[in-house]
Amino acid sequence: MATSTASSQLRYPKTGLYESHTDYVKFEFFEYQPPFSGEATEGKSADGKKNYSYTSLSETAKPAEGLRSIFLYMPEDIQSAFSADWGDKSFTNVQRDLLRNAGSLLGKGGNPGAFVSSLISSATNAGGRLPSAIAQQIANGLNKVPGGIAGNTSLNDVLGGAKGIVLNPSVELLFQGFGLREFDLNYKFTPRNETEAKEIRQIIHTFKVASLPRLKGVGTLGGQITPEEGTVSDVGEFGKSNNNYITVPNLCQVSYMKGKILHPYLPKWKLSAITGVDINYTPDGSFSTYSDGSPVATGLTLRFAETKLVFGDDIDINKDEAQY
C-alpha cells in the first residue's frame, strides 16, 4: 500500500495538524475488487491457511484513480461494536436424545438413514414417550379431515385437551452467526479562509465520488461484446459509450492514526464500503455564507460497513498495537 505524500492529500484543518504526535483519521480510497473474479487476493488466517474471510485487501488493492487521501481531525464520537446472533430453540426430550446420539454418528461416520430410523423407533416405543407418539398420530389424523373442519391441531393441543399436559419446551440458546461491523463518523467544517473552503469542498466531493457508481463500458468475462461480430474483445470505442453497466463504487480504508502509526488504543477497520454520505449545509440552523459563497459551516456524516468479517483469530491480545 503506497504512502500518501503531502501533494496527494486533502486536509482539514489545512495546517497545524498531523504532526508526529497528533491523533487524526486517514481515509484512503481503493478500487472494488470482485471477491470471486480470480484476481482477488486471498488472505491468511492465524494458522496460515488461506481464507477470503480474513482478507482486508487494503494492502494489495489498487488505489482508486483520481481520488486523493483525506486527513481529518478526530471526531467526537468514536465507537466500535461487534454483534452476534444467538437464538432460542426448543427441544423435546425425544429431540434431545436423538441429537445426543447423533454426535457419535457425526464423529465416527456410518449410515445416517439406518441410524436415525433406529433412534426414532426406540424413542417412540419408550414408555414415557408413548403418549406423545400417540398424540401426534391423533393430531395428524385430525389435520387430514377433508375441508379442514377439524382445524389445525398440534401435538400440544391433543395432550393439553386430553391429558392436561404439554411437552416440556426445554429451550436452549444456540449460536446462529455474526455480522459485518458498521460505523459512522461525524464532522463539522468551518473554513477560516478561502483556501480552506476550497479544501473542504474537495473533501466532500471526493467522498461523494467514492461512494457512487460510475457509467462505464465494462467487459463481459474480461472483454467487451462488439456489435459487429458478436464476439468478446478488448474494450474499445463501443465499450466507452456502453451504458448498460455501471461500476461498483470504490472502497475506503479508514484508519485512526497516532502520528505515522495506527492508534494502538482505537479500533482498527478492514476495508469498508461507504454506505452513506450526508451533507448538511446549515448545521447551525441557518444558512450563512462568506463573500465568495462558501458556507460558514458544513456538516458531514459518513457511514461505513466493513467488507470482511472480523474473527477472534484476527485479534492478538498480547500485542500492544491497533486491534480490530
N, C-alpha and C positions, 0 to 999 in steps of 0.2 A: 504494500500500500504506500503510495507516494506521499511524501510530506509536503504540506501546503507551504508556499512561500508567501511573503507579505503581499506581493503583486497579485496573487491568486486568491486573496481573502477579502471578504466583506466583514466589517466590524461595527459593532455598536456597544458602548461608545467608541467613536472613531479613534480616540487617543487615550492614553493613560491607563490602559488595561492590558492584560495578557502578558505580564512580566513573568519571571521565573517562579515567583511565589504566589501568583494570583490564581484564584478559582474562577473558572468560566466554563461555558458549554460550547463544544465544537460540533458543527454539522458538516458532514461530507456526503456527497451525492454519487450514486453508482447506478449503472445500468442494471435493469432487471435481468436476472439470469434464469431462464426456464429450468426448473429442477430436474426435468426428465428429457432435456434436449440432447444429452450425450456429451455436452460440453461443460455441464455443471461439475464443480469441484467437490469431491467427496470429503467430508470431514472425518475426524477420528475421535472415538470415544476415549475414556480414560485408560482402557485396556489396549488401545492401539488399533481396534477394529474399525473398519470404515463404516460410516453411518451418516446418511444425509441429515438426520435429525440434530446432529451435533454441529453442523456447519454454520458458521456465522457469515462466511463468504466475503466479508469486508476486506480480508487480507488478500483475496485473489480476484475479486470482482473488478470489472473495468470501470474507471471513473466516468461519470456522466459528462458528455461533451457539452461545453459551453456553460457549465454551472460551477461557480466558484464556491469554495468552502466558506462557511459563515462562522464567526466567533461572536457569541453574545454573553452578556453577564449572567450570573446565576439567578434564576427566577426565585420567587419567594416560596413557592410550593413544590418541593421535590419529593416524590413518593415512588415506591415500588411495591407491587402486590403480586402474590402468587395465588393461584386458585386451583383447587382440586375438586373433582366431582365425586362425591360419595352418595350412595342411595340405599334406602332401606329395602330389604327383600324378605318376604315372609316365606317360611318353610314349614311344611307339615312334618310330623315325625317320620312318615314314610320317605319324604324327600330327603330329610337329613340322613337317614340310614343309607339311602341309595347313593348320596353324594360322598358319604364317608367311605363306603366300599368302592366307589368309583376311583378313589385315589390310588388304590393298588393297581387298577387296570391301566391308568394313565402312566404309572411308573414302570410297569412290567410288560405292557403290551398284551395282546390277546384278541379274542373275538368279542367286540363290543355288543353285537346283537344278542349272542347267547348269554353273555354276562348280565345284561340288563333284563332279559326275559327271566332268568333265574332269580334275580333280585326281586322283580315285581311279583313273581309267583309266590316266593317265600313271604314277602311283605303283606300281600293281600290275604294270605291264608293264616297269618298270625292272629291269635285270638283277640288281642287288644285292638287290632286294626280291622277286624272283620266288619263291624258296624259301618265303618267309613266306606269300605268296598261295596257293601250292600246299598248304602245310602246313595252312593254315586251312580250305581246302576238304576236306582229308582229315579234319580234326577234326570239321567239320560233318557229313560223311557218316557217321562213326562214331557220332556222337551221335544220328543218326536211325535207327539199327538198332532194330527193334521189340523191346520188352521191356527195353530198357536193358542188354542183355547186353555191349555194348561199353564200358559205364561212361560216366563223364563225362570226356571227353577235351578237353584245351585245346590251343591253338596251341603252347605251350611243351612240352607232353607229346610232341607229334609231333616237333618239332625236336630235343628232347633225346634221345628214344628212337631216332630215325633218324640224326641227324647229330651228336649230342653238343654241340649249341649251344642257346642260348635267346636271346630278344630282349633287347637292352640296355634296362634299365628307364628310363634317362635321367630321373631324378627331379628335379622342380622344386618349390620351395616357393612356394605361391600364397596370397594373402590371401583369407580366406573371409568375414570380417565382424568385428564387435566388439560388446561387450555393455554393458548398463547398470551403473553403479557401485553397489556395496553397501558399507555401513559399519556399525560397531557403536560404541556409546558405553556405558561402564560407570560407575555411580555407587554411592556408599555414603553413606547418610544417617544421621547420629547427632544427633537433636534435643537442644538444650540447654535447652529449656523447653517448656511445653505449647503455646504459640503456634506454635513451630517444628514441633512434632509434628503439629499440625493442618495446617500448610502442606505438610508432606511428604505427608500423606495426600491432600490436594487435588491435589498434583502427580502422584502415582501414579494417582489416579482419572482425571485429565484425559488422561493417556497411554492408559489403558485404553479410555476412551470414544472417543477419537480413532481408535484402531486397530480398533474393532469396527463392524460394520454395525448399522443400526437398522431396526426394523419400522416401515414407513410405507406409507400408501396412495399409490403413485406413479402418475402418469398414463401413458396409452398414447399415444405420439406427441404429447405435450403436454397430454393431457387424461385424464379418468377414464371408464371404461365404466360407465354406470349400469345397474342390474339391471332397472329398469322399461322403459326404452326401447331398451337395447342400443346406445346411441349414445355418442359421445365428448363429454364435457362437462368443466367445471372440477371440480377435486377438491372434493367436499362431504363430508357425514357418512359416506356409503358409503366414500369414499376414506380417511377417518380410521380406519376399522375393517377395512380390507382388508389382510390379512397375506400375500397372495400374493407380495408383492415385498419386498425389503429394499434399503436404500440402500447405496451403495458407501461404505466408510469415508472419513474425512477424510484430507487430505494434510498434511504438515508441512514448513515451511521451517526448516531447521537452519542457523544462522549462527554462525560463530566471530567474536566481536566483540573489538575493542580500543577500549574506551570507547564512543563512539557510531558508530564506523565498522566496516566489515568488517576483520578482521585481515589485513594485507597479506601475511603470510608463511604463512598457513594456508589449506587448500583451501576453495574456495567450492562450495556444493552447489546443485543445482537442486531444485525442489520434489520432495519424496520421499514415498513410501508408507511407513507404519510396518508392517514385516513381522513384528515380534516385540516383545513386552513381557514380560520375565521378571522376576519379583519374588521375592526371597529374604528371608524374614523371620528367617532365622538365619545371616547372613553370617559370623558369628564362630564358628559351630559349635555354638551352644547357644541356646535360647530364653530371652530375658530381657526384661522389660517394666518400665516405670515404674508408679507407683501408679495412674495413670489408664488403664493398659492399653496404652499406646503402646509399640511395640518400642524397645529400646535402640539397635538398629541395623537398617537395612533396605537390602538391595542391589537395584539396579535396572539391568537390561541392556536397552538399546534397540537394535533392528535396523532399518535403513532401506535402501530401494532407490530410486534416482532414477527419476523418471518420464520423463525425456528423455535422449537420448544426448548425450555431450559430443564435439564435433568440434574439430579443430585451429583452426578459424575462431573458436571461442569464446574462445580464449586470445590475449591480446596481450602478447607477451614484452617489449614496450618500455614498458609502463605499470607504475608502482610501486603497484599496488593488488591486491586479492584476485583470484585467478585460479582457474579450475576445475582 
